[in-house]
Amino acid sequence: MAKMGRKPRDGVTRETLVTFKLSEDEVKRLNEMAEYIEAPKSVFARNMLLDGLKEMEYLKKVGALKTAKGILKTSEFLKELTSIKKNHIASFFGFKLFKN
C-alpha cells in the first residue's frame, strides 16, 4: 500500500511520532507563528526543534554546554547553601524559616 503525503525534501523519512505537552499560551504562540509563515504547525514545530538541537549540539561540541551546566549546578548549590545558612541563623533566634 502506498503512503500518502509528499516525499521529504531532505530525503529523511519521518515515521516516529513524538508527543509533548505545552501550555495553552505556548500552543497559541506556536499556532500564530506557524500561521504567520504559512506552514503547518507540525512542520514549524519540527523545524524549531531541529534548529534547537543543532544549536545545542554545537554548544556541546565547543564545550559551552558543559560550562553552562556547571554554572547552573553552582547556582543551585549557592541557593541551597544560602537557605541552610539563613535557616541556621533563624534557628539560633528560635525561628524556622525554610524547610531543609
N, C-alpha and C positions, 0 to 999 in steps of 0.2 A: 504494500500500500504506500502510495506517495505521501510525503509530509507536506502540509500546507505551509504557506509563507514563502518569503524570498530567501535566496542564499545570502549569508552574511558577506558584507564587502571585504572583510578581512580574512575570510575563509575558515574562521573558527566556528564550529558548530556548538551552539549553546543548548544543552539539554537538561542541565541541573537547575532545579527550582530552589531558590533561596528565599526565605521569608524572614522578616524582622519587623519590629513594632516601631511606630513613630507616633508622636503626639499629634493632636488634631491640627495644631499650628504648623508643625513640620510638614504634614500632608498638604495643607493649604499652600504653603510656600513652594513645595515640590510641584504641585499642580499648576500654580501661577507661572513658575519659570518654564516648565515644560510647554505650557500653552504659549508663552511669550516667544519661545524659539521654534514653535510649531513642530514639536517632536512628541511621540508617545511618551507618557511619563515613565514607562518601564525602560525605554531606551535612554532617556535623560538620566534616570537614577543609576542605571548600569554604567553609563559614561562617567558620571560623577564619582562613583565608587572606584572605577578603574583608574581614573586620574589620581584619586586619593591614594590608591595602592601604589601607583608608580612613584608618587612623591615620598611616601613612607619607605619604600624600598631604597630610593636614592638616599634618604636621610640615614637609613640603616647602613648603607654601603660606605658613606663618608664618616660614620661614627657619631653623627649628631643625634641620632635616635637614642643611643646608649647614654649619651650625655644628658639628654632631656629626661630620660628615665631616672638617672641618678639624682638630678635636681629635684624631681617630684618626690623621690624617696626621702631625700634630705629634708625637704619642706614638711612632709608628713611627720618625720621624726622630730623636727623642731616644734611642730604644733603639739605633739604628744608630750614632749619634754616640758613645754610651757604650761600645759594643762596640769601635769604632775606637780610642777613647782608651785603653781597657784593653789592647787589643792592642799599641798603640804603647808604652805603659809597660812591658808584659811583654817586648816585643822588645828594649827598652833593656837589660833584665837577662838577655836570652838565652832567653826563653821564648816559646812560641807557644800562646796561649790560645784564640783564636777564629779561625774562617775568615772571610775578607773576602768 
